[in-house]
Amino acid sequence: MIEEPTSRRSFLARAGTAAGALAVVLGLPGTAMAGHRRKRVYRLAPEGQHYHCSSSQQATHSCEACKACHKHARNKLFASREAAAKDHLRAHPGCRCGVKRGRKLPKDTWHDLFRPKHGKHLQVVDKRDRRVRRILKS
């Protein structure tokens, strides 16, 4: 019986299957699972594509957020997109800032920020707060 040479396609298919089986048996490497150990924070967007400009502002070409919105956006971190969208957590009533994704934090840092051991769960933190600065520096 004569063996036929292995084609490139069948070789790659077998190699991929073997690599997948090996990953299942040995577990995925740490870098592949790193996304599960990080949680995203959200921020307000007082400008750019996320900012919701009113029709009167568009008509006068003065589509800019106020100083309070800029300060709020610079200093506040939100636990979720939903928390950032809540009106009572905004700089002022009628705020039109959009919500954008912030950086991903290690899960334990995120929990220290928004789920402190001492009390209730937080939806928003202020980077000017001493506790928050200490957590973010560590």
C-alpha positions as a printed Julia matrix, in Angstrom:
138×3 Matrix{Float64}:
   0.0    0.0    0.0
   1.39   3.4   -1.04
   0.88   6.37   1.28
  -0.12   9.63  -0.3
   1.83  12.72   0.75
   0.08  14.97   3.25
  -1.29  18.15   1.77
  -0.66  21.47   3.43
  -4.35  21.91   4.13
  -4.75  18.57   5.89
  -1.53  19.13   7.86
  -2.75  22.52   9.12
  -6.16  21.09   9.97
  -4.58  18.31  12.03
  -2.16  20.7   13.71
  -5.0   23.06  14.65
  -7.04  20.2   16.08
  -4.06  18.98  18.08
  -3.32  22.47  19.41
  -6.96  22.91  20.45
  -7.01  19.55  22.22
  -3.76  20.39  23.98
  -5.15  23.74  25.14
  -8.24  22.03  26.57
  -6.19  19.38  28.38
  -3.52  21.73  29.77
  -5.68  24.81  30.19
  -5.38  28.07  28.33
  -2.26  30.18  28.87
  -2.47  33.12  31.27
  -2.38  35.7   28.5
  -5.46  34.2   26.86
  -7.38  34.42  30.13
  -6.13  37.92  31.03
  -9.31  39.54  29.73
 -11.32  37.77  32.43
  -9.16  39.27  35.17
  -9.81  42.85  34.09
 -12.92  45.04  34.29
 -13.64  48.18  32.35
 -14.55  51.54  33.84
 -16.62  54.13  31.99
 -16.23  57.87  31.66
 -18.28  60.82  30.46
 -17.5   62.33  27.07
 -18.0   66.11  27.04
 -16.85  66.36  23.42
 -16.33  64.31  20.31
 -18.57  61.7   18.75
 -20.21  60.73  22.06
 -21.39  64.25  22.99
 -25.07  64.91  22.28
 -25.34  68.38  20.81
 -28.74  70.07  20.91
 -30.33  71.37  17.71
 -30.03  74.99  18.89
 -26.3   74.51  19.55
 -25.83  72.96  16.13
 -27.61  75.91  14.53
 -25.21  78.39  16.18
 -22.15  76.1   15.74
 -21.4   76.31  19.48
 -21.57  72.67  20.41
 -19.36  72.64  23.5
 -19.84  71.27  26.98
 -19.63  73.51  30.03
 -16.74  73.65  32.5
 -18.63  71.53  35.03
 -19.01  68.76  32.45
 -15.31  68.88  31.56
 -14.29  68.68  35.24
 -16.76  65.89  35.92
 -15.51  63.92  32.91
 -11.89  64.38  33.93
 -12.38  63.23  37.53
 -15.18  60.66  37.63
 -15.01  56.92  36.94
 -18.19  54.87  36.63
 -18.66  51.19  37.41
 -20.85  50.59  34.34
 -22.23  52.24  31.24
 -25.66  52.29  32.89
 -24.31  54.11  35.96
 -22.67  56.75  33.76
 -25.95  57.3   31.93
 -27.93  58.08  35.1
 -28.94  61.74  35.33
 -28.45  62.04  39.1
 -24.76  61.07  38.76
 -24.08  63.78  36.16
 -22.51  67.21  36.68
 -25.88  68.98  36.39
 -29.48  68.37  35.24
 -29.75  68.26  31.47
 -26.14  67.18  30.94
 -25.69  65.98  27.35
 -22.31  64.31  27.78
 -22.12  60.9   26.22
 -20.62  57.79  27.78
 -17.38  56.27  26.56
 -15.36  53.27  27.57
 -12.44  53.93  29.86
  -9.45  51.75  30.53
  -9.57  48.22  31.84
  -8.46  47.81  35.43
  -7.34  44.66  37.2
 -10.42  43.03  38.7
  -9.2   43.42  42.29
  -8.55  47.15  41.72
 -12.03  47.56  40.21
 -13.56  45.79  43.22
 -11.56  47.95  45.65
 -12.9   51.05  43.9
 -16.56  50.14  43.47
 -17.16  47.36  46.03
 -15.29  48.49  49.15
 -15.22  46.11  52.09
 -16.45  48.79  54.49
 -19.87  49.41  53.05
 -22.23  49.84  50.16
 -21.48  49.32  46.5
 -20.54  52.47  44.61
 -21.58  53.41  41.08
 -19.2   56.34  40.7
 -15.88  57.34  42.27
 -13.95  60.6   42.15
 -10.25  60.42  41.28
  -9.61  63.4   43.59
 -10.65  61.31  46.6
  -7.73  60.12  48.75
  -8.97  56.5   48.87
  -9.38  56.37  45.09
  -5.94  57.9   44.46
  -4.35  55.33  46.78
  -6.1   52.43  45.02
  -5.22  53.67  41.52
  -1.55  54.16  42.44
  -1.19  50.62  43.78
